[in-house]
Each structure stands twice: as structure tokens, then as C-alpha cells.
Amino acid sequence: MDWGFIFTASVSYALGALTVAYCLAAIGLNLQFGYTGLLNFGQAAFLASAGYGMAVMVTTFELSFWVGITVGLLATLALALLLGLPTLRLRADYLAIVTIAAAEVVRLVVRSVKFKETLGGSDGLQQFANRFYELSPLSDGFGINFGPFLFSNQELWVMIVGWSLVALFSLITFLLARSPWGRILKGIREDEDAVRSLGKNVYWYKMQALMLGAMMAGFGGFIIGIFFNAVSPDIYATALTFAIYTILILGGAARVAGPILGAILFGFLFQFVNVTLSEAVNADYITFLDSSQTAQIRLVLVGAGLMLLMIYRPQGILGDRREIALDAR
Amino acid sequence: MVHWSVTRIVALVVTCVGILGGATALASAAHAAEDQPAGLVQGFLRDLAGNPVPGVDVTATDTAGFSGIGTSDEAGRWEVKVPGAGTYTVELDEETLPDGVAAPTKNPIDNVVVTGSTRTVLFTLGERERTLTSKWDQAAQLSVEGLRFGLIIALAAVGLSLIYGTTGLTNFAHGEIITFGAVITWWLNVTLGIPFILAAILGVVLSGAFGFVNDQALWKPLRKRQTGLIAMMIVSIGLALALQNIFLIFFGGASRPFGAFETQAGIEMGPVSLTPKDMAAMTIAAIVLTLAGLALLKTRFGKATRAVSDNPALAASSGIDVERVILVVWVVGAALAGLGGILQGLTQQVFPLLGAQSLLLIFAAVTLGGLGTAFGALVGSILVGLFINLSTLIPGMTPELKNVGALLLLIVVLMVRPQGILGRRSRVG
């Protein structure tokens, strides 16, 4: 067991491209669930629509990368609008069921054989992000070491852009949460009818929060797609949505820094368990598992972690218990 | 409080920038790609008749020069360990195919993207011949299959709906009770060698016990703590995720049949062909559902259950032991869901995502019928079963998209009549 390697691998992952993507998705979810109280169980679909919007334009229709980004964002906003129109009038549990169903619809459609020509079926689409990497100011090479941490030039470029987006979106969230608009969102979370009685159009405010959160999550979808230079349908399963929930609740919902802290801590623990288990299996310390089962153990721990957090510390690390809207009305 | 979070962000951003830009290179990261946790490319080889094809070599290669080989086992399953995330080309060695098995329709398969741990690649061995039957014959066959599926998911839907009615919990882990029933019966039957019928009865009993443990160990304490309904919903999601992966660890990802009634010839009745086990499954489901319905309508306890569903506080004040009613609803609901899982495992096969895959359809059924009503769940299930099967008749609709239709139906129902067909009109918005 090489604990030094386990530690550096976990830290690299906790700062790496995938953590950035999860963090962006959690920032979006924070706006929807944390501030507005919308129980969106379909966050994976927003990441998928952005990633696929980009990939289809570039790979299938051979248009430029920037058209891909634009279409990806428009697709995400359109999906949020489409999903919000019928459901935002419904009670929280109905919203949850409909969003989870809609996310599954998106996944089934993009992986279907019927649309394989356009969407790539279960293999997905590849090689659409080359233009993004051409923009990298980092010199060609095998990567850069920072102390014991090694990142490839490509991942480093994704990380620079990604963490900048995280900073930008956190700033936006911070400013919005303090604005009158943000106070209305929190009001909706606490007591929808009270806000309605003040003459505010609750439905439209919820829609704005859903769409803005979806757009932020969409950037997470871009980051995942760009990092793999591929999109494939099964990344966007419901487990992704619930990993994002775990991140948000771990860090603290309705807190600007909650998603960032949550994502880094989650990324560290996730990879730490993964690498420790595979090292232990490879070194024959654990004989009753094989290396493919370690991935499932991680997800058991994510599930158990989500349960325990929700039961014992629903406000997470940074949150305020009184501020978490957790009652269906 | 707010200022504090901002300082944190700034600190984090500064730290990140520091790590990214400031540190000098010390060439010490010795561990390169080969120490990365391995991924797995796997698949199943079956001939046109559905029999497994053993002893066939499959190779996975990538552009970086990696090459790995795997051979299919007795069950037709093959796997190739790959060094981790990346894009691979998977090729089947046609020389190793047994005589009489047609070559795959596509070989090699390019651009297989491995992102997580396991990636399944399927080769289609030979073109399937399509039999042409008239639309009406197809519709008859699809209706019967839809009815079968509807009756089976109704078993789980009734429990889900009653649990919602009595406790307000939207239980996203209900699918895992279905899987539990199927997996535990498979274990009793195949691993321990208990005859199937006995194993199935034990499986139903154990599913009921599983429901008992669920309620007493988790949900009852949460109700005592007065945990909010949304919090409980998220807890159930965590539970579902954990249980699904526990099943995957112990059962493996493959689909496996029970030890009995594995293959049966269909019996032709006019345009409809059904295997005896399908008929048995439908009959059992119909009888059990009728009994459950009668119990709800006619017995004292059924009345108490409906009273609690209607208004728990009023029921408690008229002397009904609400906690006891909830416990019985959990035990019976879980036993019914477990039975549903066993019947589904019998008509398809047993696999760890069995319940999770039907959960959303069950939600569609329950919502369609009216959340919280047992009879609504029954009607909704049968409608969903019929709808998803008959929707494949629509030109341009393929079987893989049939669940999409049902989920879209769910969304439309919520727009038009959110209380469902049999639900009471109350504010849900």
C-alpha cells in the first residue's frame, strides 16, 4: 500500500476536471434547491443536454466549436423551460418524480438506436473539443508537475477554465442571493403563499431560478464532455444527479461556498476510497472483492453518506439548519 | 455569515491558482497510467435462438498500443480488463465462433468509450428474421403482454401507493424491495438449491421481513424525529443507491434465470402466444391483487388502513393504532413488491437493476391512478402496461423507446389532471 500515491491521487482528483464539473452542477442545483427550494431530481439531464448539444453540432453536423457551445446552452435552457412549464405549479414531490422521469427520457433518447446517426447511440459522440484544446496557452508537453501532483496540459487547461467559471458563478450567486430577486427566491422557499400574497409571480420566479441553475449545470456538462472529448449516455444516469445532491448537502445548501467545499471534499473522499480499495485488492489485502466491485462500493458509500447527512446533518458543513427548506407543502 | 463565505471562496480560488500557477515542477509523480484503477469491457454472446456462445475470443485495443483479450465462458459472458478511461476498439475473432453461428453484423466495434468502471459491448450474431403478422394480431399479443406487465407492476404499485397514503413518504427505494424479492429467491433457489416454488414463498416472506426492517429501523425513527417529507424522500434516494450497488456487488451485473421454468414453449391461443409461466404469473398476480383489494374493502383492518390514508390525525383520535397500521402496510406492501420482483424475474430474468428499471413506470402508474389510492394504483398499472406495449405499434416507435412514451404520459397526466384518475381533487400545486 503506497499511501503517498493514494493521497496524491485523491488530491489530484479533488482539484481535477471532473470535480470542477460536479461543482458547477452543484452551484446550479444550489440556486434551484438551496435558495428556491425546487426539488429538481433531473440535474443530469441538463448536463446531458449541454454536452450533447455541443457534441452533435461539432461531430455530427461539423459546425464550429462555438456554435456547439451556443446550441448546448440553448438546448439546456429550452429543456429547463419545457420541464418547468408543466411542473413548477406542482407540489414538491410531484416535481421530483417528473424531473427524474424527464432525465431518464433524455438518457433513453440519446442512447437509442433510432437516433444513432445523430446522437451516437450507446457509444456516444467523440472528438468535438479539439478546438478548445487548441486555444490552450500551455505549451505542448506531457504535463506539469506541482510537487507530487501531475496534471496533463489538457486537464490543466480544462481546470483553469473550469475553476474560473466556478469563481464567476459563485460571484453571481453571491450577488443574486443578496439582491431583491434573491430574497424573493428565499421567500418562495420559506412560504410560497406569502410571496404570492405580496403580488409576486411565484411561477415565473421559480422558472427563472430553474433556467439559471440549469445553465450553470450546463457548463458542468461542457466540462465533462470536453475533458473526455466524448459524451456517452450512461454518464448522465440518475446516480449523477444524486452525487450532485450529496455534494450540495455535504457542503451546505443555500451557502455560496457550499458547492465548492462539497465538491472538493466529495472528490477527495470518492477517489480516496476508490484508490485505497483498488490498492488493497491489488496487494491482496482484500480478497473477497475484485477491482470492478470497488466502483460499486464507492456508490454504496455515496448512498449511505447521503442518507446519514440528510438524517443527522441536513445543513451540511456550512449551512444553517433553520434555513433549509425540507418540508413538502 | 455572507462575508465569511466570500472570504472562503476567495481563499479557495487563491489556493487553486497558487497550486496551478505557482508551484515548481519536481519530477516525482512516479505513478503513471498503469497504476490507474482498471476498467472493464464486457459483453454477452448469444446466438439467434438466445443460447450462450462459449469459447469465443474478443480483443480490445486502443490507439496507445494497449491490447487485451478475453474469452466467453459457459454463460456466453466475456470480459477484457482495460487500463482505465479511454476509447477502445473491440473486435470479435470470427475464427473462434462455433460452427453454425453467424458472424456479427458489425465487427470490429469502434469508439467504445470507457468512462466508469464497466462498459458493456454487444455483438449481434446474425440478422434476426422478422416475422410479418397483421397489426391486429400484433395488437392482441401486445395487449396480453401489456396486461401481464401491468399486473406485475401493480403488485409493487399498491404497496408504494399505500405507503404514500399512510405516511406521506414518496419511497424512491421501493424498486429495491422488488429487486430484493427476486434476488433473494434466486439465491435460495439456485445457490442453496431449494425448489423454486418453496424458494418463491420464502422469498415473499423475506421481502415482508425486509419491509418490517425498513420501517422499524429507518422510517419509524425518522417519523419520531419529525423529519420533513422532502428530507425523507432524499433519504430514500440514498437508500436506493446504496442497496442497488450492494445487490450489484453480491449478485454481479449479469442477468440470470431461476433454476426452474427457464425456457418454455409458448402456447398458441388464436393470435396470442403465451408461455405457461406467463399465464401462471398473471393468474397469481390477479388473485393476490383481488385478495388485497377485498382485504382493504371488507376487513376491519382494511378500513383502518383507509382511514389512516385519509386523515392520520383523525384516525388516531378515533382509536386506531396508526403506527401499527403503518407497520402492516410496510410488511404487506413489501411482500407484494417482492412477489412482483419474483414474477418479473420469472418472465424476464433476475438482475440487480430489475426494480430500479421499473420504479419510474410504477411512479407513472401510481400518479396516473392517483397517489395514495390502492385501486388507482391498480388501474394505473394496467393502463401503463397496455400503453407501453401498444405504443410500439405507432410507426416510428421502437421497443427501446416505449418507456419514454410512458414517462411522457406521466408528465402529460400531471399537466391535465394532477390528482390522477381515481384521486381526490385537492391542491397539488
Interface residues (C-beta under 8 A of the other chain):
Chain A: D2 F5 T8 A9 L15 L39 F41 P86 T87 R89 L90 R91 A92 D93 Y94 A96 I97 V98 I100 A101 A102 E104 V105 L108 V109 S112 V113 K114 D123 G124 Q126 I144 N145 F146 G147 P148 F149 L150 L156 M159 I160 W163 V166 A167 S170 L171 F174 A177 R178 F228 A230 S232 D234 I235 A239 F242 Y245 T246 I249 R255 V256 A257 I260 L261 I264 N274 V275 S278 L289 S291 S292 Q293 T294 A295 Q296 I297 L299 V300 L301 V302 G303 A304 G305 L306 M307 L308 M310 I311 P314 L318 D320 A325 L326 D327 A328
Chain B: M1 V2 S5 V6 R8 I9 L12 V13 C16 V17 I19 L20 A23 T24 A25 L26 A27 S28 A29 A30 H31 D35 P37 A38 L40 K81 A85 T87 I109 N111 V112 V113 T115 G116 S117 T118 G168 T170 L222 R225 T227 G228 L229 I230 A231 M233 I234 V235 I237 G238 L239 A240 L241 A242 L243 Q244 N245 I246 L248 I249 L360 F363 A364 T367 G396 T398 E400 L401 N403 V404 L407 L408 L410 I411 V412 L414 M415 P418 V428 G429
